[in-house]
Amino acid sequence: MLTYDFTVTPDRRGDGAEKWESMYREDPDLRNNSAIVPLSVADMEFKTPPAVAEALADLASHHVLGYTGPTREYVESVVGWQQRRHGWTPKPSWLVCTPGVVPAIALAVRALTKPGDGVIIQTPVYYPFRMMIEAAGRKVVENPLLRKDDRYVMDYADLERKASRKNVRMIVLCSPHNPVGRVWRRDELRKLADICLAHDVILVSDEIHDDLVMPGHSHVTLCNVLTPEERKRCVVCTAPSKTFNLAGVQCSNIFIPGKKLRRRFKAEADGLALGMLNAFAYTACRAAYDQSEEWLEQLIGVVWANHQLFVSFTREHFPGVQAFPLEGTYLQWADFSAWGMSAEELERFMKKEARLFLDEGTLFGEQGAGYERINLACATNVLQAALYRLLAAARVRNLPVV
Ligand SMILES: Cc1ncc(COP(=O)(O)O)c(C=O)c1O
């Protein structure tokens, strides 16, 4: 068994990395200070899995980088991954490749609803959902999650009310959920599906975090709770991008079992010239799925250890701060409202005083005021340093810390 090194933080300065550049825009002096690692945007401070790096180098050196589509081997690899990891067998004909899951959501909204239609999202949620819906001239209909102590659950009574509105045509589900870290159980998904299908609301399930599931939990793909007939009303979005840190390669695999929906989706993609991926995407995805499973297992161990560190540090030093349990994703959701700061104050404190560059809770919806999302996909010593910076800054401010 190979052992991979998740203790080294790669130097991304000069790479145009969005997570780092957004920190430099806030504080240009940090370009000369490699001790501060941002913990915001959802990519990882880890190098590409070696098998992927080797496959891409081989492609660049020995092959022609012309217009490229998915080969039979590619489709087998993608379908095989879903079979092996998630226990379902999508038909190869259901697969549509798009250069990202956000583009797929934008396409689904545009292809399968009409201007002015309502699309449900479950806030707080990954903010591009709202952006894609609004940019397409559709209306966001919020079905906020309910916070039950340290867990979030769906509000089915509210969902029923919203799904039954005449103009509501679609729901975009986040499964596992970013930022609250829930891995939805089969019965939860079935209840949601019952309500949506009864009102002919199309189900778009963003399962980009499906492989990043913590010990004791398992991801249930939406297709596995639906009958073959019901599947014709769903779109399932998957990708190797979160799992293997390949977001910049822009490769997503979208499963659309219903012929009619698939035809409309593809026509929209073709009309916007989004029907073909870059040549690197297919090679990277295959090398990830076929040769990097052990890398993933070890990565999950690191994320889980980081989550446990976050929880135990918070319990010990930050009474009143709520660190939510991590069932899936590598994103820690935490409630700092006990510190009594406004959302703006909290952001300023984190950035200017603690030098922590996180994703502010309000990005994900108004329910996120007072919350922060912390990216755990980093070397453990990076997270440790961040927590100690936070403790020191909180002491200076006389916040209730121990
Ligand atoms: C729920 C969710 N969907 C989609 C994405 C991004 O998708 P892509 O980069 O493939 O467009 C992210 C990235 O953080 C995400 O968390």
PDBQT file of the ligand as one rigid body, heavy atoms in Angstrom, charges set to zero:
ROOT
HETATM    1  C1  LIG A 501     -22.257  21.873  -3.809  1.00  0.00    +0.000 C 
HETATM    2  C2  LIG A 501     -21.268  22.312  -4.854  1.00  0.00    +0.000 A 
HETATM    3  N1  LIG A 501     -21.604  22.263  -6.146  1.00  0.00    +0.000 NA
HETATM    4  C3  LIG A 501     -20.735  22.635  -7.112  1.00  0.00    +0.000 A 
HETATM    5  C4  LIG A 501     -19.477  23.103  -6.800  1.00  0.00    +0.000 A 
HETATM    6  C5  LIG A 501     -18.529  23.536  -7.868  1.00  0.00    +0.000 C 
HETATM    7  O1  LIG A 501     -18.740  22.870  -9.043  1.00  0.00    +0.000 OA
HETATM    8  P1  LIG A 501     -17.866  23.082 -10.332  1.00  0.00    +0.000 P 
HETATM    9  O2  LIG A 501     -16.546  23.656  -9.934  1.00  0.00    +0.000 OA
HETATM   10  O3  LIG A 501     -17.772  21.723 -10.920  1.00  0.00    +0.000 OA
HETATM   11  O4  LIG A 501     -18.655  23.998 -11.218  1.00  0.00    +0.000 OA
HETATM   12  C6  LIG A 501     -19.104  23.191  -5.458  1.00  0.00    +0.000 A 
HETATM   13  C7  LIG A 501     -17.794  23.722  -5.096  1.00  0.00    +0.000 C 
HETATM   14  O5  LIG A 501     -17.516  24.017  -3.970  1.00  0.00    +0.000 OA
HETATM   15  C8  LIG A 501     -20.006  22.772  -4.473  1.00  0.00    +0.000 A 
HETATM   16  O6  LIG A 501     -19.699  22.816  -3.170  1.00  0.00    +0.000 OA
ENDROOT
TORSDOF 0
